[in-house]
Structures are given as C-alpha cells and as structure tokens.
C-alpha cells in the first residue's frame, strides 16, 4: 500500500492535489501503473474513511484532522529517533535530533510536552555520552599527534609519496623538478609508435624500447604529451612521472612537498 504519511505530506504542501499527480508521485515504488493505482486507491479510501482527506471531483484535499494527525506522527517519529540515538550512544545523530527538538519546542508547546512524557532517557544519560565523546576526542587527538610524528619520520627516511596533476600542467611540473634535481637526461618509456614519433620530433634515437631525452628538451617533450594522450613514463634520478588515465609523480615524499 502507498505510504499514508507520504500521501499526507504531499497534500500538506498545497491546497488540493489532482489524483494523477499523486499517482505519478508513487509510480517509482511499483512494478507497473496498475499496481500503483490499486495501492493508491486503497490508501485514499482508508484516509477518507478516517476523515484525514476529502475529495472534490478529481482533486484531493488534506483536512484539519489530517494535518493534525500528520504533525502528531512527525513529532512521534522525532522522539523515537531521539530515543534510538540515546540507546545507541550515537553522539552525532543525537546532536542533530536534539537540535531539531529544541528549536521546534520553542514554537510548539505540545511537542515539548510529548518529548518530556515520551523520552526514555535522563539528562545524566546525555552527560555520560558527552563525557565518553570527550574521551574519544582525547584518544583521537593523541593518535593523530603520533601519526603526524610517524609521517615526519617516514619522510625523513625517504619513503615515497605521489601527487596528481593535469596533463596540461606537465611542462610546469617537469621544469620545477628538473630545476631542483638537475638531471642530464630523461628516460621515456611508451608504446613503440609513440616513442618513434617523439624521437623524430626531438631528433633522438629509440634504444631498447626507451628514449633518452636531454633535459634541455623537456619543454618540447611536455608539449608532445600535452597534445598526445598516449600512456608513458618519464624517469630521472628517483623520480617517476606516470602519464595515463591518472597523471602522477612518484618520488621520495620530501622531494614532492614543494609541488603540493
């Protein structure tokens, strides 16, 4: 059956909704239009029998009783979710639900009354959750502090890292790395046809499925790969530049810090 509350919520949004609009709103929940039509008809029949809606021709309206019922159920659901958050000690969800409750209660004395009568928790329960959250925060802060110290140590020990970049920025990244590392040449690996085309442009020779390119030709090299989507790698010293679906530079972490 179509959700009673979902229908009431749609009717609440404006005065009078055509039957076809309601049918269209629930079609996605059913295998075919006949199933949706049958479910909607049963739901509307029940709602009308309870006095929650009224019909005028092909248009359906929400009654005052229907509006009151909808508000009551929304309030009950809010309290239910709040109680569940307390039982699960879910601090994040608890803060969210309490914020809604407190703000709505300022303008709705009935909601405040229902909340106080229906709440299955005490303020001290909230205080316990708060203390546990503070404990978790202290633990996480300690873990984070130690992790940062380990990260610094790994960088000093020469562990590798990587940075991603856009292919059109290859020239800039390459020139910065060459200026810093000062390699005599760059070793290129790529599909054979790509190497041959690049070798012809740079006036170099392919040797053993690789191409050695003097570093002073890096701008022409970068320009070639900017206009050519072929996969390739560019290597020098302990730095590897991978060109492909994802473009990345892999090197000892400290050597990449200035690129971030």
Residue pairs with C-beta under 8 A, 6 or more apart in sequence:
1 39
1 42
1 43
2 26
2 29
2 36
2 39
2 40
2 42
2 43
3 43
4 43
4 46
4 47
5 70
5 73
6 25
6 26
7 22
7 40
7 43
7 44
7 47
7 53
8 47
8 52
8 53
8 62
8 66
8 69
8 70
9 70
10 17
10 21
10 22
10 25
11 17
11 53
11 60
11 61
11 62
11 66
12 62
12 67
12 70
15 61
16 56
16 59
16 60
16 61
17 59
17 60
17 61
18 58
18 59
18 60
19 40
19 44
19 58
19 59
19 60
20 58
22 40
22 44
22 60
23 33
23 36
23 37
23 40
26 36
26 39
26 40
27 33
27 36
29 36
30 36
30 39
44 53
44 55
44 60
47 53
47 66
48 54
48 55
50 65
50 69
51 63
51 65
51 66
52 62
52 63
52 65
52 66
52 69
53 60
53 61
53 62
53 63
53 66
54 60
54 61
54 63
55 61
62 70
75 108
75 110
75 111
75 114
75 115
76 114
76 118
78 97
78 100
78 101
78 104
78 111
78 115
79 101
79 114
79 115
79 118
79 119
81 93
81 97
82 94
82 97
82 98
82 101
82 115
82 119
83 118
83 119
83 120
83 121
84 90
85 93
85 94
85 97
86 94
86 120
86 121
86 125
86 126
86 129
87 120
89 129
89 132
91 129
91 130
91 132
91 133
94 126
94 129
98 126
101 111
101 115
104 111
105 111
105 112
105 115
154 253
155 161
155 252
155 253
155 254
155 257
156 254
158 252
158 253
158 254
159 252
159 253
160 250
160 251
160 252
160 253
161 250
161 251
161 252
161 253
161 256
162 248
162 249
162 250
162 251
162 256
163 248
163 249
163 256
163 259
163 260
164 246
164 247
164 248
165 173
165 247
165 248
165 249
165 259
166 247
167 225
167 226
167 229
167 243
167 247
168 226
170 222
170 225
170 226
170 241
170 243
170 247
171 218
171 219
171 222
171 223
171 226
173 241
173 249
173 259
174 218
174 221
174 222
174 234
174 241
175 218
175 219
175 222
176 258
176 259
177 236
177 239
177 249
177 259
178 215
178 218
178 236
180 255
180 258
181 236
181 237
181 239
181 255
182 215
183 215
183 236
183 237
184 214
184 215
185 212
185 213
185 214
185 215
185 236
186 212
186 213
186 214
186 215
186 218
186 221
186 234
186 235
186 236
187 210
187 211
187 212
187 213
187 234
187 235
187 236
188 195
188 198
188 210
188 211
188 212
188 213
188 221
188 232
188 233
188 234
188 235
189 195
189 209
189 210
189 211
189 232
189 233
189 235
190 198
190 211
190 230
190 231
190 232
190 233
191 230
191 231
192 206
192 209
194 228
194 230
194 232
195 206
195 209
195 210
195 211
196 206
197 224
197 228
198 204
198 211
198 213
198 221
198 224
199 205
199 206
199 211
201 220
201 224
202 211
202 213
202 217
202 220
202 221
202 224
204 211
204 212
204 213
204 217
205 211
213 221
215 236
221 234
225 232
225 243
230 243
231 243
231 244
232 243
232 244
233 240
233 241
233 242
233 243
234 240
234 241
234 243
235 241
238 251
238 252
238 255
239 249
239 250
239 251
239 255
240 249
240 250
240 251
241 247
241 248
241 249
241 250
242 248
242 249
242 250
249 256
249 259
